[in-house]
Structure formats: C-alpha cells, structure tokens
Amino acid sequence: MVWKISILQKAEKDLEWFRKHERSRYVKCFDFVRELAKAPRSGTGKPERLKYFDREVWSRRVSHEHRLVYVIYAKEGLIEVISCKSHYQNKV
C-alpha cells in the first residue's frame, strides 16, 4: 500500500526553517516523508507510537531535539505530518 501524505502548515513552516538554517535536517525530514509513504510504522528515525492520544500519532527522530510527528489514518490511507521541529519545549 502506498500512503497519501499531507503536510500541515506547522510542518511546512518547520521545513522552511530547516531549509534556511539546517540543511542536513531538511534533507533528513524529506527522507522520512518518502519512507512514510511506504511504511509509516517502521524504518529509520526510530519510529515510536506516542501514548495518550485518541488517534494513531507517531514520531521519528530528526535529531536529539527535533522530531517529525505525524498521524496515521489507516482507513483513509492518509498520513498527516504535523511538525518537524522542536518536539520538546525548547525553542531554537
């Protein structure tokens, strides 16, 4: 199954920031998105399902500080990328 990917506005802004300031992390995020289209629950970046959500929310490590966070909608075959930067509260 090939999943449909939707990148939300917050994630678009995060990607733009990475593109301007941390090019290697920008590329890494796009590598993750390519992997999501094939296998959203496995692959690189240590995929981890986040607890305490009503939906199927996952994250992958972009760096020690940053996480790519996404929601899987299995019935629709859709993945929404929510954010790519500052999963933790530290703001860069």
C-alpha positions in Angstrom: 0.0 0.0 0.0 1.2 3.5 -0.8 0.1 6.1 1.7 -1.1 9.5 0.8 0.9 12.3 2.6 -0.4 15.6 3.8 2.0 18.2 5.2 0.2 20.6 7.6 1.0 24.3 7.8 3.1 24.0 11.0 5.2 21.3 9.4 5.6 23.4 6.3 7.0 26.3 8.4 9.3 23.9 10.2 10.7 22.6 6.9 11.2 26.1 5.7 13.2 26.9 8.8 15.3 23.8 8.4 15.9 24.7 4.7 17.3 28.1 5.6 19.2 27.1 8.8 19.9 23.4 9.0 20.1 21.9 5.5 21.0 18.4 6.6 17.9 18.1 8.8 15.8 19.4 6.0 17.0 16.6 3.8 16.5 14.1 6.6 12.9 15.1 7.0 12.2 14.6 3.3 13.9 11.2 3.5 11.5 10.3 6.4 8.5 11.5 4.3 9.5 9.3 1.5 9.7 6.3 3.9 6.3 7.2 5.4 4.6 6.7 2.0 5.8 3.1 2.0 5.9 2.0 5.7 4.8 4.6 8.3 5.3 2.3 11.3 8.8 1.1 10.6 12.1 2.4 9.1 14.7 4.9 10.1 14.5 7.6 12.8 13.3 5.1 15.5 9.5 5.3 14.8 7.6 5.4 18.0 3.9 5.5 18.7 3.1 8.3 21.1 0.9 7.4 24.0 -2.2 9.2 25.4 -3.7 10.2 22.0 -7.0 9.1 20.7 -5.5 8.9 17.2 -2.5 6.9 15.9 0.2 9.5 16.5 3.9 8.6 15.7 7.2 10.3 15.8 10.7 9.9 14.3 13.9 11.4 15.5 15.3 14.1 13.3 17.9 14.9 15.9 18.3 14.8 19.7 16.0 17.8 20.0 13.7 17.6 16.9 11.1 15.0 16.0 8.9 14.5 12.9 5.4 14.0 14.3 2.6 12.5 12.2 -0.8 11.0 12.4 -1.8 7.8 10.6 -5.4 7.4 9.3 -5.4 3.8 8.3 -9.0 3.7 6.8 -8.3 6.6 4.6 -4.7 5.6 3.7 -3.6 9.0 4.8 -0.7 10.4 6.9 -0.7 13.9 8.2 2.7 15.4 9.0 2.1 17.7 12.0 5.5 19.1 12.8 9.2 18.5 12.2 10.9 20.8 14.7 11.0 21.2 18.4 9.0 18.2 19.6 10.3 19.1 23.0 9.5 22.5 24.5 13.0 24.0 23.8 12.6 26.6 21.1 15.6 27.3 18.8 
